[in-house]
Amino acid sequence: MLTKFKVSNFKSFNKDFIFDLSETNGYTFNSECIKNGIVNNALVYGHNGVGKSNLALAIFDIIEHLTDRTNKSSTEYLVYLNAYNNSETAHFYYEFLINSCKVVYEYKKTDHKTIIYEKFTINDEEFAFLDRKKKNSAIIKFKGAENLKNKLTNDNLSLLKYIKNNTELDKNKANEIFNLFFKFVEGMLYFRSLQSNFYLGIEVGKQGVIEDIIEKKYTEDLEFFLNKAGIECKLKVIDVNDKKTLAFNFNGKTIPFFSIASQGTKALVMFYFWFKRIQEKSKVSFLFIDEFDAFYHHELSALIVEELKKTGVQFVLTTHNTSIITNDLLRPDCYFLMNKESILSLAKSTPKELREAHNIEKMYKAGSFNVK
C-alpha cells in the first residue's frame, strides 16, 4: 500500500507537498476504508487550480522510469519543474507498506526522463543508492546482484530498473520485498475522462474500449451495469463497414452507441472498461481517478464509490461533489481537503471531535474545516 507521498519543485508544487495516508483516527464505522492503519479509500476536494490533477501526475511520475507502461504520446509532463523554484531537480518521496515492511523510494529528476538521484530502503536499511551529481557509481546491496556493474552512464536509466532487469536475485526477504515493490508500481493505474480520455499504468498501447468489451463478451454485463447506474438501455453488437461495434437496441432498431450516448454515459463506459481490470485484484494495486464523477448524478457517484470499495483496491478519487461527503459512505479520515500548500483529512482539519452522527457535508459547507 502507498502510505505517504511527498513532492517538491514539480509543476504547481514548489516546497514539500505531503500526502499522508497513514494519519488515521480510531473510528469504528466504515472500518473497511482503512487497511493496516492506512487509508484505503480516499476522496480529495479542493478549489479549481489547487493542483489535484498535478498530484495525480506527481504520484504517477514513477511509472515513466520504473515500468514500460507509460503513455509515450502524453504531453502532461512537458512542463515539469516549478516556475518559482530555483532548484534544478524535482524531488519525489514514496513510502509503502509491503508485507508489514516500510519501503521508501526517493529520487530526483531534472525532467520526466532524466534521473539524478535514487535511494531505496527497506525498514530504514539502504539497499540501493545513486547520486549522479557526485559520481555515477551506484551502491547495490541486494544479494545476487554482486556482479552487476555499478557505473551507470545513461541518465535515463533507473538504478532500480537496471537491477531488476539484469539480475536473478537470491531468494530472501529483502529481495522478495523488492520484487513486490515493482509489482505494486506496475499495478498502479491513473485515468480521467474529461476533455479526452487519458491513462497511465497497467497497459501500453491504445486499447479500443468498445472493441475490448465486444472481444471479451462483456456486452450483456455492460448492459446490466448501465441499467444499475440508472441508464435504462438494451445493447447489441452490430456490423458497420465489416467491423463489429456496439449499438443501442430500440425494439429491433439499432443506433451505434457513440452516435447518441451522452457524455456521462461515455464516461461511465470508460469507467466500466477500467473497472473490469480493477476487479482482477492481482492486476491493479493502486487507483487514482481525477474528477471521477464530473458527468455523474450524485447518486451515481455514491454507487461508483461503493463499487470500488468492494474491490478492496486502494484508491484516491478527486471530486467537487459535496453530496458524497457523508459518514454513510466513508469516514472523516478518508475525506481530504487540498489547497496549493497542503492536503489534510477532515479529521485533521478541525479541533472538533467528529462522530458518526455528524453531518460532515453541512459542516464542510459551513466552513468548519480548514487546511492550514
N, C-alpha and C positions, 0 to 999 in steps of 0.2 A: 504494500500500500504506500501511496505517497503521503508522508506525514507533514512535511514542511518544504516550502519553496521560497527562495529569495533571489531577487534580481536587481541589478543596478546598471545604469548607463545603457539601457536598451529602450528604444522608441520613447514612449512617454514617461518611462521610469528613470528619474535622474539618480537619486540616492536610493539606498537599500529599501526595497519594497518587499514586505514579508507576508506570505500567505501561510498561516499556521493552522493545520487541520488537527493538531494534537491537543489544542486547548478546549477540552470538552467539560461540560458540567455533569453533575450526578443525577440528571433527570431519569426517572424510572419509566416514563412513557416513550413510545416510539423508539424503543431500545435497538431495533433493527437498523436504525440510521447510523449507529455507531458500531465499529468493529475494532476490537483490541484497543479500545480507548481512543480511536481515531475516527474523525468524521468520514463516513462512507457516502453520505448523500448531502450535497451542499447546493444551495441556491444563492446566487450573488446578485445584489441590487446595487444600483448606482446611477447617477445622472448621466446623460449623454456626454461623451467626451472624457470620462474619468479614466478610461483605459481598460475596460472589461475585455474587449477584443484583443488588446495588446497583452493582457495577462495570459490569455489562451496561447497566443503566438510565442510568448516567453517560455511558458511551460513546455511547449512542443518544439522549441528550438533544438532540443536534444535529439529529435528524430533525424535531423539532417546528417549528423556525423556519426551516429551510432547504428543506424539502420539503412537499408536500401529502399525504405518505404516513404520516400519524400516526394512531394509534388514538384517535379522539375520545372513545370511551366509557371509556378507561383511567382507573383511579384510582391507578395506580402512582406518579404524581408529585404527589399531593395534599400529602403530607408531603415538603417539598423541602429546606429548609435544615437543617444540622446543629444539634442542640439545644444543644451545648456551645460553639458558635462565636458570637461577638458581632458578626461582620460581617453586613451586610445583603444581601450578594450571594454567590452561589456562583460559583466561578471554574473555567473549563474551558479546557484547552490541548490541541490536537491537532497532531501533526506527521506529515506524509505524505511519501512518496517518489512523485512523479508525473513521469514522463518524465525521470528522473535529476535532478529538481529537488526541493529541500527546500521544502515548503509548510507554513506554520504558520498555524493559525487559532485564535485565542483569544477568549473572550467571557466576560461576567459577566451573571448574571441574579438578580433578586430572587425569581422564581418560574418555573415552567415556561414561561411565555409572555413575561414582561417582560424585555427585553434592555436593559442599562445601558451595556455597553461591548463593542466589537468591534475586532479588529485582524487584518488578513490580509497575510502577507508571502510572497514567493517569493525563495528564496535570500537571505534577510535584507533584501530590499528591500521597503519598505512600499508597498502598493497601495490599501489601504482602511483607514480608521480613524474611529472614532466613540466619544466619551465623553460620554454624556448627563448625567453629573453635573456636568460643566464647561460644556458647551454642546451644542446639538442640531445644530451644523454639522459635517458629515462631510468627511473628506478622501478624495477619489476620484482615483486616478491612472491608471486604465485608459484606454488610447487608444480613443476612440469614445464615452466617457462624459462628455466635457467639458461638454455642455449639460444634464446632469442637475442638478436642484435639490439642493443639499447640506444642506437642512434637513429633518429627519425628525421629525415631531411624534407619530407613532404608536409608542409604546414596544414594541408587539408586532411591529413590522415590522423584520426583519433588514436591515441595510445591504447585505449581500451579495446577499440575495434581491431587494432593491429594484434593485440594479444589474443583476442578471441578467434580471429581468422587464421592465425599462424601457429597455434599450439593445440595439442591434446592434453589438457591439464590433468594432473593426478586427481584421483577421487579422494577428496577430503571436504570438510565443512566449508572452508573459505571458498574453494573453487565451485562448490555447489551453489553457494550464495551468489557468486559472480555470474554463473550461468542463469540463475533465477532472476537476477537483476536485468540481464539482457532480455529474457523472456518477457518481463514486465514492460520494458521500454518498447519492445517490438509489438506489444499488445495495446499500446496507447492509441486512442482514436479521438480526433477532433473534427467536428464538422459544423457547418451552418448552412442555412437555406434562406438567404436574404435576397440581395440583388442577383446573386448567382450561387450555384452550389459549389462548395469548396470543402475539401477534407485533407487531413494529414494523418498518416499512420495506417497500420493494418495491411493495406494493399497498395500495389503500384499499378500504373496504367489507368485507363479511363473505362470504367465499367458502366454499361448502359443499364439504368435502373429497370426499365420495363423489360428489356431483353433478359436481365438476370431473373426477374420474377417469373417470366414465362419458362425460361430454361429449367428453373428449379421447381416448376409446377406449384407455385405459390398463389396462383390466381384466386382460387377459392378461399384460401386463408386470408389474402389481402381483402377480398370482398367482406369477409367476416370482420376483419379488423376495422375497416372503414365504417361498416354499419354499427359496430360497437362504439365508434367515435362519434356517432350521430350523423354520418353521411349515408343516407339510405340510397343504395345503388345495387345493380347487378352488373357483373363484369363478364367479358367474353374475349377469348383470343380470336383475332381475325387476321386475314392475309391482306396486306396492302402492298402492291407492287412486288409480289413474291416474297414479302418479308412479314413475319409474324409480329403483331403488335397488340396492345390491349385496347379494349373499347368498352364503353358503357352500353348495356343491353336494355333497350326500352321495348319490352314485349316483342322481341324479334328484330326490331330496328336497331342497328348499331351505329355508334358515332365514336371515332377514335378518341382515346382518353384525353390526350393533351389538347384536343380541339376545343373542349368545353370545360375542362377541370378548372376550378378556381385556384388562386394562388395558395390558399390554405390547404386545399386538397392535394396539390402538388407537393407542398412542404410535408404534409402528412405521409405521402407515399415515399418521399425521400427518407423520412424518419423510419418508416417501415423497412426500407431497404437495409439500413444500418441496424435496426432493431433485431432483425433475424440473425445478424452476425453477433450482436451483443448477447443474444440468448445462447450462443455457443460459448459457454463460460470460459473455456480454455483459450478462446481467441482474443477477447477484449479484456484488458486488465484495468484500464482507466479511461473514462469517457468525459469529454468536455464538449458541450453543445452551446454555442453562442446564440443568444436571442432565440432560445429553443421554441418559444411559443409566440413568436411575432405575428403569426397569422391565425392563432387559435382562439377560440372562445375559452373563457376562464374554466369552464367545466372540463373541457378537453385538456387544458393544461394540467389540471389536477390528475386526470386519468393517465396522462403520459408519465407524470412523476410516479404514480402508483405502479405502473407497469415496469418502469425502470427499477424501482425498489425491489420488485420481485426477482429480478435477475441476480441480485447480490453484487453487481459490478460497482466499483467505486466511481461516482460521477459528480461533476460540477456543471451546473446549468446557470447561464446568465439570463435575466429576465427583467421586465419592468412591471410585471403583473402582480399587483399587491394583493389581489384576492386569494392568492395561494400562500400568503404569509399566515399560516394557521397551525396551531398545535395539533390539529387533527391529521395533518399531512406529515410534517417533520417536527422539529423542536427548536427552541431558541438558539442552541449552539450549532445549528445546521444552516441557519439563515445568516448571510454575511452582507454587511454594508461596506461599500467601497467608495473612496474618493481618490484624488490623484496621489496622495501621500501614503495611504494606509487602507487596510481591509480588516474588519473585526466582525465577529459574530454578534447577533443581537444580545446574547448573554453577556458579552464583554463590552457592550456599548451603553450600558446603563448601570447605575449603582443599585437599582431595584432588584429584588429577588423575583424572578419570573417563575410563574407557576403554570400548570397545565390549563387551569381555568381562565387565564388571562387572554383577552382579545389582543393579540400582538399586532394584528394588522391595524386596528384602531390606534394602538399606541404608536405604531410607526408613522401613521398619517398625522398624529398629533405632535410629532417631533420629539418623542420620548427617548429616541436613540441617537447617539452622536458618535461619529468616527473621528477621533482626535488625531 
